[in-house]
Amino acid sequence: MPTGFGRYTWYYEIIEEKRGGNVSSYDQKHFDSCAESYETEIGEEYPQWLKWNLLERHIRKGARVADIGGANGRHARDVAGKLACDVVCVDLSEGMLRQLKARSMETGKTNGQVPAPVVARAQAIPLADGSMDAAWCYATLLLMPDQEVAISEIARIVKPGGTIILDIGNRWNLGWIYWQRFYKKRGFPGIFPLSGSAIRDLAVKLDCEIIENVPTGILSQLMYIPFVDKHTPLRRLIHKQGQYPDIDGRCSAMLPVFANRFYVVLKKRSG
Ligand SMILES: C[S@@+](CC[C@H](N)C(=O)[O-])C[C@H]1O[C@@H](n2cnc3c(N)ncnc32)[C@H](O)[C@@H]1O
């Protein structure tokens, strides 16, 4: 058993037991079917760079942390390895977590720290109240009609004074027309972006302070106009390699109301 699985071994065994068993729901089926081809590395375009940068800046070395919707451990593995954290990777897709397991076996051979996989929904996380120093959820909340429930769950498992990093879709962005169609075709009920004021209200309700809010994606919505992404250099222009923030990030900061995403860092108040 690689290091890092420790007390989460039980959840890990569930993955094995359920193989070939239950009929999955639309979201499990979809993510299981993409598991083998899902990106394993953190990309270099600004939005991907930002996701790692927020983790690096807000998570202290050696902390106990949870990646919610962590898929194949794309971020969880680096947080475990580079920040020496004790990481739990929660995801509803057994297929994704099997990929994490396979990659962790490799790391385990070299005695590296690896994340513990937990099969669960973000809306009912099987971790104790206040058991984590920090938790994050990237590229996942947008697909949940009840994302407020998931966000409350994430806040519940983080201890007072701890950090929560969320990636929240912003309502006023044309890119959602494309993604709405994309996910509906695959059996999802749709996508569920929130407005900036809904995010602020949620933070108050959860007794959290917003300590950082980075908008991105105001220009990237143009890529969803038919033919633009394939036949123009737009992507290269707005996401120039090595520019952090890139032009898209700088424009999003000037007009956040039309951004595509908000990367929100919350601090849970200490009582
Ligand atoms: C688009 S991927 C994002 C993966 C990773 N966080 C990233 O930023 O690359 C979404 C992941 O969230 C998981 N997921 C979707 N809905 C979920 C839910 N309600 N609870 C837990 N995981 C969920 C999927 O199985 C998938 O692995």
PDBQT file of the ligand as one rigid body, heavy atoms in Angstrom, charges set to zero:
ROOT
HETATM    1  C1  LIG A 301     -14.159  18.582 -15.081  1.00  0.00    +0.000 C 
HETATM    2  S1  LIG A 301     -13.531  17.484 -13.875  1.00  0.00    +0.000 S 
HETATM    3  C2  LIG A 301     -12.442  18.535 -12.940  1.00  0.00    +0.000 C 
HETATM    4  C3  LIG A 301     -11.293  17.780 -12.331  1.00  0.00    +0.000 C 
HETATM    5  C4  LIG A 301     -10.250  18.619 -11.594  1.00  0.00    +0.000 C 
HETATM    6  N1  LIG A 301     -10.809  19.196 -10.393  1.00  0.00    +0.000 N 
HETATM    7  C5  LIG A 301      -9.663  19.691 -12.490  1.00  0.00    +0.000 C 
HETATM    8  O1  LIG A 301      -9.726  20.876 -12.146  1.00  0.00    +0.000 OA
HETATM    9  O2  LIG A 301      -9.102  19.340 -13.520  1.00  0.00    +0.000 OA
HETATM   10  C6  LIG A 301     -14.893  17.304 -12.769  1.00  0.00    +0.000 C 
HETATM   11  C7  LIG A 301     -14.690  16.187 -11.752  1.00  0.00    +0.000 C 
HETATM   12  O3  LIG A 301     -15.661  16.320 -10.735  1.00  0.00    +0.000 OA
HETATM   13  C8  LIG A 301     -16.289  15.079 -10.488  1.00  0.00    +0.000 C 
HETATM   14  N2  LIG A 301     -17.657  15.387 -10.064  1.00  0.00    +0.000 N 
HETATM   15  C9  LIG A 301     -18.680  15.881 -10.790  1.00  0.00    +0.000 A 
HETATM   16  N3  LIG A 301     -19.769  16.073 -10.009  1.00  0.00    +0.000 NA
HETATM   17  C10 LIG A 301     -19.401  15.674  -8.760  1.00  0.00    +0.000 A 
HETATM   18  C11 LIG A 301     -20.087  15.607  -7.515  1.00  0.00    +0.000 A 
HETATM   19  N4  LIG A 301     -21.351  15.999  -7.394  1.00  0.00    +0.000 N 
HETATM   20  N5  LIG A 301     -19.413  15.158  -6.444  1.00  0.00    +0.000 NA
HETATM   21  C12 LIG A 301     -18.118  14.744  -6.543  1.00  0.00    +0.000 A 
HETATM   22  N6  LIG A 301     -17.419  14.779  -7.706  1.00  0.00    +0.000 NA
HETATM   23  C13 LIG A 301     -18.057  15.250  -8.794  1.00  0.00    +0.000 A 
HETATM   24  C14 LIG A 301     -16.215  14.324 -11.798  1.00  0.00    +0.000 C 
HETATM   25  O4  LIG A 301     -16.278  12.927 -11.623  1.00  0.00    +0.000 OA
HETATM   26  C15 LIG A 301     -14.870  14.802 -12.351  1.00  0.00    +0.000 C 
HETATM   27  O5  LIG A 301     -13.829  13.958 -11.959  1.00  0.00    +0.000 OA
ENDROOT
TORSDOF 0
